[in-house]
Amino acid sequence: MSDTLGRVAFLDDFPDKDRRRAEEFKRDERMEQLASLRDTNPDAFDRMGPTVRISLGYYANDKKNAAAHGIDVTKESN
């Protein structure tokens, strides 16, 4: 059902959700630091609350999506 709702056409075209999310990606240095902590000190990262880990997961997915759409995710202006 949600896939059907995601394909709802506005006017004459279908919105490209992945492309739109890629264009809206903003690099966040706090999230980059969390990703570094996750990679370098997984024990400390595991002691953090679930909200932080979930937020980092969303950020990482958005970053991967933006990179797949050709957006430079290394710049701070993004």
Protein Blocks (a to p, Z undefined) as FASTA:
>chain_A
ZZmmmmpcehjbccdfklmmmmmpccdfklmmmmmmmmmmmmlmmmpcfklmmmmmmmmm
mmmmmmmnopafkbfkZZ
